[in-house]
Amino acid sequence: MGKCKLLLAALLAVLLLTGCGSQIEFTWPMERVPANLDPQLAAESPELIAVTNLYSGLYRLDENGQPQLDCAESCTVSDDGLTWTFTLKEGLAYTQNRGEASEYPLTAADFVFALRRVFRAQTGSPYTGTYAAIANSAAVLAGQMDESALGVSAPDERTLVIRLDTPDPQLDYKLALPGAMPCNEAFFESTQGAYGLTRAATMGNGSFYVYNWNDNGLFLRRAAEGDRVTALRLVINATGETSAASSSSAASGETLWGEALVTQGGATAALSDTLSAPGLTSLPYTATTWVLVFNCDNETLAQPLIRQALAASAADAPVELPEGFSAAEGLVPPAVTVQGENYREAAGTILPAFGEPLELARAGFEALGVTRFEDITLLAPESSGGLRLAEAIGQQWQKDLGAFSAYFPVRQVSEEMLAQRLASGDYQIALVPLSPASDSAVELLAQAADLACWQDGDFDDTLAALYADGDHTAADLAGAERTLLESACVSPLWHQTKALLVQPGVEGLIFRPFGPVLDLIDTTIAQ
């Protein structure tokens, strides 16, 4: 082939790859490429963003987080709240990789099969608790009943019936989550165990389809329609890790995070600890609470009075707070909702008053039969000013409790290492930016108690009841939050507000901080 023909072939290859320059692209930098496009398994941000845009469920969450009918055109609920009957829209269909039409039909049976997969023990789905109200779900999961006994059925191709053991008023919200996205049984079986692991083994029914998937990113596309985003690029951040502490440009050595990722790194949007930036749209959210976590397996910290002394002292530490920080009103951050209302506003401030730190410590050490603190280190994250905050707490402990040798070295570790140390119990005290993985106060309370190695039978029973009762109120949750905080195994200090910074001209983007998750189904970018 001559030189000119080689150049022409190369040019054509570039044009094919870029869609002839006609794509309206939205680029989101991530620390890793989505590993699996199976919606029944999606639990972390890369996978959640991918399947949210690849699939459509019976409902979809709108910009206010409220469920709206999606694949279903109607739903009726029985008077006792135990039977939900859906009529699907006509014309529903799947799209396979690179936009190919699928030979597999989309019917109500696909929603039945998807929920049955959730309760197959071998699936390992994170959504078993989410849909626990479905009739016979516990017995099916335990292998005591066949999956055909699960309370889901399809009387015909457009009718889906879900039967519950107990009413769940939040079922419409839950059915908008990935675990309830449809899965065609015949296609699933044809992948021979590779479902969602390759482009060819993925078949979605959403607005986007998989165009390419490699070590550099996941690339989704859809047909052009006005100014709608036609290409969603979930890419590895080529400038480094997407964290404030470690993201850096190989070319300049400068940190690229937040604003810099959008203005210099090619991202359409990025999370930021800075709440605003010139020329960019800012979407603030408060989904993080900075807490002290005390390891209750530690001999000294197992004594509640000692934990109370440390918590009371830390609350008095004079700290010049970074931008976006404010005094905590409880463990659960303000972004969490319950039954459609803001939990923090409904529950109010929940912060126990423990008393004077010195007297609490004296009584605690008398109960232990010792006289001083020994071999206790305070772990702090490397990012977001963690060292300065931890040092201020340590100085307050020395001031209030120095008589008991309250001189704790502060050790900074990466956020990844901090998470590992907490999960393994390899720590004494840690300053932790705690964010719920979902819009669930119950899960956050359970997570905090687990990190602190704190065990209480009554508290565990309360959480189990809250999990089972989809109709729980803010008042019900507030009682559990108060119990946890009165134990002093965790001590909330500050809420942190962050922001999603977005390029100008982007409209209709739905952003949920828990995950986080981006829904671009109705997103446009002015050209």
Summary of the structure (lengths in Angstrom):
residues: 527
radius of gyration: 25.4
end to end distance: 39.3
largest distance: 90.1
contacts: 1737
relative contact order: 0.14
helix: 31%
strand: 24%
